[in-house]
Amino acid sequence: MEIVAQALLIISSIILIASILLQSGKSAGLSGDIAGGAESLWGKNKGRSYEGLLEKLTTASAVFFIVMALALAALQ
């Protein structure tokens, strides 16, 4: 059981690192995307965009990472 928890912790950490590194910075593209970027940044389509998907993936993998770390600590 401990090996499965460790493997899931490693997988979730890799997904978390990758999803954070794939995200663009909050200030990236502000000078060039003033007209078109405002719609995807503040509009209704943010959840359907690539950035919205990465934010959801980052949140889900962070929560899963914390849960698995606590479960692994409880197993030891």
C-alpha positions as CSV (number, residue, x, y, z in Angstrom):
1,M,0.0,0.0,0.0
2,E,2.9,2.3,0.8
3,I,4.5,1.7,-2.6
4,V,1.2,2.6,-4.4
5,A,0.9,5.8,-2.3
6,Q,4.5,6.8,-3.1
7,A,4.0,6.1,-6.8
8,L,0.8,8.3,-6.9
9,L,2.7,11.0,-5.0
10,I,5.5,11.0,-7.6
11,I,3.0,11.1,-10.5
12,S,1.0,13.9,-9.0
13,S,4.2,15.9,-8.3
14,I,5.3,15.5,-11.9
15,I,1.9,16.6,-13.2
16,L,1.9,19.6,-10.7
17,I,5.4,20.7,-11.9
18,A,4.5,20.4,-15.6
19,S,1.2,22.3,-15.2
20,I,2.9,25.1,-13.4
21,L,5.7,25.4,-15.9
22,L,3.3,25.4,-18.8
23,Q,1.4,28.4,-17.5
24,S,2.3,31.8,-18.7
25,G,3.0,34.6,-16.3
26,K,0.2,36.9,-15.2
27,S,1.9,39.9,-16.9
28,A,2.9,38.0,-20.1
29,G,1.3,39.4,-23.2
30,L,-0.4,42.4,-21.7
31,S,1.1,44.9,-24.2
32,G,0.1,42.9,-27.2
33,D,-3.2,41.4,-26.1
34,I,-5.0,44.4,-24.8
35,A,-7.9,44.0,-27.3
36,G,-8.2,40.3,-27.7
37,G,-6.7,39.1,-24.5
38,A,-9.3,40.9,-22.3
39,E,-12.0,38.7,-23.6
40,S,-10.3,35.4,-22.7
41,L,-8.9,36.9,-19.4
42,W,-12.1,38.4,-18.0
43,G,-14.7,36.8,-20.3
44,K,-16.9,33.8,-20.0
45,N,-14.6,31.6,-22.1
46,K,-11.7,31.6,-19.6
47,G,-12.7,28.1,-18.2
48,R,-12.7,26.7,-21.7
49,S,-9.4,28.2,-22.8
50,Y,-6.0,26.6,-22.5
51,E,-5.1,28.8,-19.5
52,G,-8.3,27.8,-17.7
53,L,-7.6,24.1,-18.3
54,L,-4.1,24.5,-16.9
55,E,-5.4,26.4,-13.8
56,K,-7.9,23.6,-13.1
57,L,-5.2,20.9,-13.6
58,T,-2.9,22.7,-11.3
59,T,-5.5,23.1,-8.6
60,A,-6.6,19.4,-8.9
61,S,-3.0,18.1,-8.9
62,A,-2.1,20.3,-5.9
63,V,-5.0,19.1,-3.9
64,F,-4.3,15.5,-4.8
65,F,-0.6,15.9,-3.9
66,I,-1.5,17.3,-0.5
67,V,-4.0,14.5,0.2
68,M,-1.5,11.8,-0.9
69,A,1.3,13.4,1.2
70,L,-0.9,13.3,4.2
71,A,-2.0,9.7,3.5
72,L,1.6,8.6,3.1
73,A,2.5,10.3,6.4
74,A,-0.4,8.5,8.1
75,L,0.7,5.1,6.7
76,Q,4.1,5.4,8.2
